[in-house]
Amino acid sequence: RRIEMDKFVMKRKSTDEGGSSTKKGKVDEYCFVVAPGASGGDCADLVEVLSGLGAVEAVKKWRGNFPSQMAANMEVLRDAARRAAAGHPSARVVLAGHSFGCRVACELVASDDEFRRGLILESYPLYGPSKPTAATDRVKTLKKLPPGPVLVVSGAKDPFLARAWLDDDAPRGIDALRGAAPSDATVLAIDAASHNVFKVPKKHDLAVRGQVRRAVQAHLAAAFAE
């Protein structure tokens, strides 16, 4: 998947840390800035779906995935969003995260409302592999988001929604995600998926892509309602 993502981005006009899927001469209503997973890949499917709804700028790599590097990652994403805004002045800039990229996007939106509208989170990794510290509590990261529509799309079988270190009475699965997400968030569960909502049996592939696309369209209409 990493190789596919790199090829997808490199085929398009790129800057130091982002690539564009804009078609020449086309004016888009939205420009999605995709924040990928920790390795910089595994979100080619998300990029492909969003490309059908607007322009796409994809962050190619992060500064690192340690807590001490989060501020630098936020700057990478902020810079990518500002380049997107400059390159697509008629478009509404929308942050769309996958896995680790969701965490970066949430931290940025929680600290700066410049690009808060329309936030999309795909496969938010709610629980890490070990019990969190104050600096790595992903539930608190979600709860810090400001009011406003947020779309959260997750696989119902995502292992990041249940961990062995959790207390017996701690919420798990999609219910845990719904409990942590803002009250005005839309949480869409993909029953056949794990930690990538598009990795489903082939017979479900088109249905899932259509389901996510429709959810994104409805979400954007609500997020940017006058």
Order of alpha helices (4+ residues) and beta strands (2+ residues): alpha-beta-beta-beta-alpha-beta-alpha-beta-alpha-beta-alpha-beta-alpha-beta-alpha
